[in-house]
Amino acid sequence: MNMRGEGRRRHSVLFACALSAALLLNGCIADRPTPQTAGTPESQRQQQQQPADSGLGSNAPLETTQASNKIPVYWIGRNGSTVALHREFRDNPGTENPITTALRAMMTEKPLDHDFFTPWQEPADLATSVSGKNVVTVDISRDAFNSNLDAGMAQLAVQQLVYTATAAAASSGLIDSGQQIQVVILVDGHKDFMAFGQVKLGEPMVRDASKVAPVWIIDPQEDLTLGAGPVKFNGRATVEGAKLKWQLFREAANSEKALYLDGETTSSEVAGQGGTFTFTVALGAGRYELRVSLPARAGDPGSTDTRSFNVG
């Protein structure tokens, strides 16, 4: 099935610093709408947003099909002293196909989490298609690459596109998530373009498991307001059976944060759950920051993800 989207370039912002920029641009419009499904309660969405192992390896699982009006989008985010890929779920307006919608959001919207950013620029043209062989083809105009990146950041940005395209295809049921999914990136309809002057495009690509964050918090999303009482936290680590440490900090009126609660949890070793973890804490009204850490191991410095949210 072919799905194409075109848009109009409104402005271009030079990506001056990869570790501090978070771009807010406007996007391109797809020409084939996908019907919008009804929204689901937050508790149900939390269950739906758990990634499942697709056979690509437990540390690079595909998303599961979900019956909600959310689309997965990957961003580059700080994770301790390094940067890696993290995922958020964004609203799907239902006016275009989900792969184009997700990629458009990745290139033009601002991440919810202030630690995330994207080096992509708004493209004048964007088109996506899916073949019967589980190949997603993305055809994009060259203006999307108008950022000055080094080789490492360029590779991470290309993987950001690969992860987002495959996530949107899998979660919307457009591809068979039980098979390996490949992504072919064309630029103005042609192969062999050098992305950001660093990465040659045109050949099939798959998810690189080394580019995804070792640990990240899935729910709640940044700045979400929850009801007082039991609050369920969901997340994922790339290491199954890992012992994770969590800390909850409560923010005072002067914005100072003090440790409120802490504890430990273990990522799942159950086949098909891809290192997911969950725990529940009863919380009263206030603003909180959750920190979940994967402790350092031999040859691995460890990793920490943070998330701020409100309880009202």
C-alpha positions as CSV (number, residue, x, y, z in Angstrom):
1,M,0.0,0.0,0.0
2,N,1.3,3.5,-0.8
3,M,0.9,6.4,1.5
4,R,2.3,9.8,0.5
5,G,2.4,13.2,2.3
6,E,3.5,16.6,1.1
7,G,3.9,19.8,2.9
8,R,5.0,23.3,2.6
9,R,8.3,24.5,4.2
10,R,7.4,27.4,6.5
11,H,10.8,28.1,8.0
12,S,14.2,26.5,8.8
13,V,16.0,26.8,12.0
14,L,19.8,26.1,12.1
15,F,20.6,23.4,14.6
16,A,23.5,25.1,16.3
17,C,24.1,22.8,19.3
18,A,23.1,19.2,19.2
19,L,23.1,18.7,23.0
20,S,20.9,21.7,23.8
21,A,18.6,22.3,20.9
22,A,15.0,21.2,20.9
23,L,13.3,22.4,17.7
24,L,9.7,23.6,17.4
25,L,8.7,23.8,13.7
26,N,5.6,23.2,11.7
27,G,5.2,20.1,9.5
28,C,4.0,18.7,6.2
29,I,0.6,17.3,5.4
30,A,-0.1,13.7,4.2
31,D,-2.7,13.1,1.6
32,R,-4.2,9.9,2.9
33,P,-6.1,10.1,6.2
34,T,-6.2,7.3,8.7
35,P,-9.4,7.1,10.7
36,Q,-8.9,8.2,14.3
37,T,-9.7,5.6,16.9
38,A,-11.3,6.4,20.2
39,G,-9.1,7.4,23.0
40,T,-8.6,5.1,26.0
41,P,-8.2,5.8,29.7
42,E,-4.7,6.5,30.9
43,S,-4.5,3.3,32.8
44,Q,-5.3,1.3,29.6
45,R,-2.9,3.3,27.5
46,Q,-0.1,2.5,30.0
47,Q,-0.7,-1.2,29.4
48,Q,-0.8,-0.7,25.6
49,Q,2.4,1.3,25.5
50,Q,4.5,-1.6,26.8
51,P,6.9,-2.6,24.0
52,A,7.0,-6.3,23.0
53,D,9.9,-8.4,21.7
54,S,9.6,-8.7,17.9
55,G,12.4,-11.2,17.3
56,L,14.9,-8.4,16.6
57,G,16.5,-8.9,20.0
58,S,15.2,-8.1,23.5
59,N,17.2,-4.8,23.6
60,A,15.6,-3.5,20.4
61,P,11.9,-4.6,20.6
62,L,9.2,-3.3,18.4
63,E,6.1,-1.7,19.7
64,T,2.8,-3.6,20.0
65,T,-0.3,-2.8,18.1
66,Q,-2.4,-0.4,20.1
67,A,-6.0,0.7,19.8
68,S,-5.6,4.4,20.8
69,N,-5.1,7.8,19.2
70,K,-1.5,7.9,20.1
71,I,1.6,7.5,17.9
72,P,5.1,6.7,19.1
73,V,7.9,9.2,18.4
74,Y,11.6,8.8,19.2
75,W,13.8,11.7,20.3
76,I,17.5,12.1,21.1
77,G,17.8,12.6,24.8
78,R,20.5,13.0,27.5
79,N,21.0,9.8,29.5
80,G,23.6,10.4,32.1
81,S,26.8,11.5,30.3
82,T,25.7,10.3,26.9
83,V,22.9,10.8,24.5
84,A,20.5,8.0,23.2
85,L,17.1,7.4,21.8
86,H,14.0,7.8,24.0
87,R,10.3,7.4,23.1
88,E,7.2,9.5,23.7
89,F,3.6,9.0,22.7
90,R,2.0,11.9,20.9
91,D,-1.6,12.6,19.9
92,N,-2.5,11.4,16.4
93,P,-5.0,13.8,14.8
94,G,-6.0,11.1,12.3
95,T,-5.6,13.3,9.2
96,E,-2.8,11.3,7.7
97,N,-1.2,7.9,7.8
98,P,0.5,7.1,11.1
99,I,4.1,6.7,9.7
100,T,4.0,10.1,8.1
101,T,2.4,11.6,11.1
102,A,5.1,10.2,13.5
103,L,8.0,11.3,11.2
104,R,6.4,14.7,10.8
105,A,6.1,15.1,14.5
106,M,9.7,13.9,15.0
107,M,11.0,16.6,12.6
108,T,8.8,19.5,13.5
109,E,7.4,19.3,17.0
110,K,9.0,20.0,20.4
111,P,9.5,17.0,22.7
112,L,7.4,16.9,25.9
113,D,10.5,16.1,28.0
114,H,12.9,19.0,28.3
115,D,15.9,16.6,28.2
116,F,15.0,15.5,24.6
117,F,15.7,17.2,21.3
118,T,15.7,16.6,17.5
119,P,18.3,17.6,14.9
120,W,15.9,17.3,12.0
121,Q,14.5,20.2,10.1
122,E,11.0,20.6,8.6
123,P,11.0,19.0,5.1
124,A,9.3,20.5,2.1
125,D,8.3,17.0,1.0
126,L,7.7,13.8,2.9
127,A,6.3,10.5,1.6
128,T,6.1,7.0,3.1
129,S,5.1,3.6,1.8
130,V,5.1,0.0,3.1
131,S,5.8,-3.1,0.9
132,G,4.6,-6.6,1.5
133,K,8.1,-7.6,2.6
134,N,8.0,-5.5,5.7
135,V,10.0,-2.7,4.2
136,V,9.1,0.9,5.0
137,T,10.3,3.4,2.4
138,V,10.7,7.1,3.4
139,D,11.2,9.6,0.7
140,I,12.2,13.0,2.1
141,S,13.5,16.3,0.7
142,R,17.0,17.3,1.3
143,D,16.1,20.3,3.4
144,A,15.4,18.0,6.3
145,F,19.1,17.6,6.8
146,N,20.0,21.3,7.2
147,S,21.9,20.7,10.5
148,N,25.6,20.5,11.1
149,L,26.3,17.2,12.9
150,D,29.3,15.1,13.6
151,A,29.4,11.5,12.5
152,G,28.2,10.1,15.7
153,M,25.2,12.4,16.1
154,A,24.4,11.9,12.4
155,Q,24.2,8.2,12.9
156,L,22.0,8.6,15.9
157,A,19.7,11.0,14.0
158,V,19.3,8.4,11.2
159,Q,18.4,5.8,13.8
160,Q,15.9,8.2,15.3
161,L,14.1,8.1,11.9
162,V,14.4,4.3,11.7
163,Y,13.0,3.8,15.2
164,T,10.2,6.2,14.7
165,A,9.1,4.8,11.3
166,T,9.2,1.2,12.5
167,A,7.4,2.1,15.8
168,A,4.6,3.8,14.0
169,A,4.2,1.0,11.5
170,A,4.2,-1.7,14.2
171,S,1.9,0.1,16.6
172,S,-0.6,0.9,13.9
173,G,-0.6,-2.6,12.6
174,L,0.7,-1.7,9.1
175,I,3.4,-4.3,9.3
176,D,4.0,-7.8,10.8
177,S,5.8,-7.0,14.0
178,G,6.8,-10.7,14.2
179,Q,9.2,-10.2,11.3
180,Q,12.2,-8.0,10.9
181,I,11.4,-4.6,9.6
182,Q,13.7,-2.6,7.3
183,V,13.7,1.0,6.4
184,V,14.9,2.5,3.1
185,I,15.5,6.3,3.1
186,L,15.4,8.1,-0.2
187,V,16.2,11.8,-0.6
188,D,14.2,13.5,-3.4
189,G,13.5,10.0,-4.8
190,H,17.2,9.0,-5.0
191,K,19.6,6.7,-3.2
192,D,23.2,7.5,-2.1
193,F,22.5,10.8,-0.4
194,M,24.8,11.6,2.5
195,A,22.6,12.4,5.5
196,F,24.0,15.4,7.3
197,G,27.1,14.9,5.1
198,Q,28.0,11.8,7.2
199,V,25.8,8.8,6.6
200,K,25.1,7.2,3.2
201,L,21.4,6.4,2.7
202,G,19.5,4.3,0.2
203,E,20.1,0.8,1.5
204,P,17.8,-1.1,3.9
205,M,18.4,-0.3,7.5
206,V,17.2,-1.9,10.7
207,R,17.1,-0.8,14.3
208,D,20.5,-0.5,16.0
209,A,20.0,-1.7,19.5
210,S,23.1,0.2,20.8
211,K,21.4,3.5,20.0
212,V,18.4,3.2,22.4
213,A,18.6,4.4,25.9
214,P,19.6,1.7,28.5
215,V,16.6,2.7,30.7
216,W,13.7,5.0,30.2
217,I,10.5,6.0,31.9
218,I,7.4,5.4,29.8
219,D,4.6,6.6,32.1
220,P,3.8,9.1,33.2
221,Q,4.8,11.4,30.4
222,E,6.5,14.7,31.1
223,D,4.4,17.3,33.0
224,L,1.3,15.1,33.1
225,T,-1.1,15.7,36.0
226,L,-2.4,12.6,37.8
227,G,-5.0,12.1,40.5
228,A,-3.9,11.7,44.1
229,G,-3.6,8.1,45.3
230,P,-1.8,5.1,43.8
231,V,0.4,6.2,40.8
232,K,1.6,3.5,38.5
233,F,5.0,3.9,36.9
234,N,6.0,2.0,33.7
235,G,9.4,1.9,32.1
236,R,11.8,-0.2,30.2
237,A,15.5,-1.3,30.5
238,T,17.6,-2.9,27.8
239,V,18.8,-5.4,30.3
240,E,16.3,-8.1,31.3
241,G,16.3,-9.0,35.0
242,A,18.2,-5.8,35.9
243,K,18.0,-4.4,39.4
244,L,16.9,-0.8,39.0
245,K,17.0,1.9,41.7
246,W,14.3,4.6,41.7
247,Q,13.9,7.9,43.6
248,L,11.0,10.2,44.0
249,F,11.8,13.9,44.7
250,R,9.2,16.3,45.8
251,E,9.4,19.9,44.7
252,A,8.9,22.7,47.2
253,A,7.4,26.1,46.4
254,N,10.9,27.6,45.9
255,S,11.6,24.8,43.3
256,E,14.0,23.0,45.5
257,K,13.7,19.2,45.4
258,A,14.0,16.9,48.3
259,L,14.1,13.1,48.4
260,Y,10.6,11.9,49.2
261,L,10.7,8.1,48.6
262,D,13.1,5.6,47.1
263,G,13.2,1.9,46.3
264,E,14.2,-0.8,43.9
265,T,12.4,-2.7,41.1
266,T,13.5,-5.4,38.6
267,S,13.0,-5.4,34.8
268,S,11.1,-8.3,33.5
269,E,12.7,-11.5,32.3
270,V,9.4,-12.8,30.8
271,A,9.7,-13.5,27.1
272,G,8.0,-10.9,25.0
273,Q,8.2,-8.1,27.6
274,G,11.6,-6.7,26.6
275,G,12.9,-5.7,30.0
276,T,9.8,-3.7,31.1
277,F,9.4,-2.7,34.7
278,T,6.5,-1.3,36.7
279,F,5.8,-0.2,40.3
280,T,3.1,1.7,42.1
281,V,3.5,4.4,44.8
282,A,0.7,6.3,46.7
283,L,1.2,10.0,46.3
284,G,-0.5,13.1,47.6
285,A,-0.8,16.4,45.8
286,G,2.4,18.1,44.7
287,R,5.0,18.2,41.9
288,Y,7.4,15.3,41.7
289,E,10.5,14.1,39.8
290,L,11.1,10.4,39.3
291,R,14.6,9.2,38.7
292,V,15.2,5.6,37.6
293,S,18.7,4.3,37.3
294,L,20.4,1.3,35.9
295,P,23.5,0.9,38.1
296,A,27.0,0.8,36.6
297,R,28.4,-2.6,35.6
298,A,31.7,-3.8,34.3
299,G,32.4,-1.7,31.2
300,D,29.1,0.1,31.5
301,P,28.8,3.5,33.3
302,G,25.1,3.0,34.1
303,S,22.2,5.2,33.0
304,T,19.5,7.3,34.6
305,D,16.2,8.7,33.2
306,T,14.1,11.4,34.9
307,R,10.5,12.5,34.6
308,S,8.7,15.4,36.2
309,F,4.9,15.2,36.8
310,N,2.2,16.7,38.9
311,V,-0.3,15.1,41.3
312,G,-3.4,17.1,42.0
